[in-house]
Amino acid sequence: MMTYDRNRNAITTGSRVMVSGTGQTGVITAIHSEGLSAEQVRRAKTVEVEGCEGKFEPVELIRLGLH
C-alpha cells in the first residue's frame, strides 16, 4: 500500500521516515490499510516504523530520501 506523508511525498513499506513529533527515524515495516479508503489510511494510526513503539498516522511522518 502507498500513502503520503505530511508533505505529500509518497511512502510505502521500506521507506525511511522521521516521526515529526519526536525526531525518531526508522523504516516503515507495515501499513495497515485493509478496508480503509486512501483518506482514512492517511488520517488513522496505520503505519508501523522499525525501532519506534506503536503505530503512526502517515501525516505524522516525514520521508527521508528515496528508497
matplotlib code that plots the C-alpha trace (Angstrom):
import matplotlib.pyplot as plt

x = [0.0, 1.2, 0.1, 1.5, 3.5, 2.8, 4.5, 2.5, 5.5, 4.7, 5.6, 5.5, 6.8, 10.6, 10.6, 12.9, 10.9, 11.2, 8.4, 7.7, 6.8, 9.8, 12.5, 12.9, 13.8, 13.2, 12.0, 8.3, 7.7, 3.9, 1.0, -2.4, -4.9, -7.4, -10.9, -9.9, -10.2, -7.0, -8.1, -8.8, -5.4, -3.7, -5.6, -5.5, -2.7, -1.9, 1.9, 4.5, 8.0, 11.0, 12.6, 9.5, 6.8, 3.2, 1.6, 1.6, -0.6, 1.1, 0.6, 2.9, 5.8, 8.3, 10.0, 13.8, 15.2, 14.1, 14.4]
y = [0.0, 3.5, 6.6, 10.1, 11.8, 15.2, 16.9, 14.7, 12.6, 9.0, 6.5, 2.7, -0.3, 0.2, 4.0, 5.7, 8.2, 10.5, 10.9, 14.7, 14.9, 13.1, 13.2, 9.4, 7.8, 4.3, 2.3, 1.6, -2.1, -2.2, -0.1, -1.5, -0.4, -3.2, -2.0, 1.7, 4.4, 6.3, 9.3, 7.1, 5.4, 8.9, 10.1, 6.9, 5.2, 2.7, 2.8, 0.7, 2.1, -0.1, 1.0, 3.1, 1.8, 1.9, 3.0, 6.4, 8.4, 9.0, 12.7, 12.4, 11.2, 12.9, 10.8, 10.9, 10.5, 7.8, 4.0]
z = [0.0, -0.8, 1.2, 1.7, 4.4, 5.9, 2.9, 0.4, -0.5, -1.4, 1.3, 1.2, 3.2, 3.2, 3.1, 5.6, 7.7, 10.6, 13.2, 13.2, 16.9, 18.3, 15.7, 15.8, 12.5, 11.1, 8.2, 7.6, 8.3, 7.6, 6.6, 7.8, 5.2, 4.9, 4.5, 4.6, 2.0, 1.0, 3.1, 6.2, 5.8, 5.8, 8.9, 11.1, 13.1, 10.4, 10.0, 11.9, 11.9, 12.8, 16.1, 17.2, 19.5, 18.4, 15.2, 13.5, 11.2, 7.8, 8.3, 11.4, 9.2, 7.0, 4.3, 4.3, 0.8, -1.6, -1.2]

ax = plt.figure().add_subplot(projection="3d")
ax.plot(x, y, z, "-o")
ax.set_aspect("equal")
plt.show()
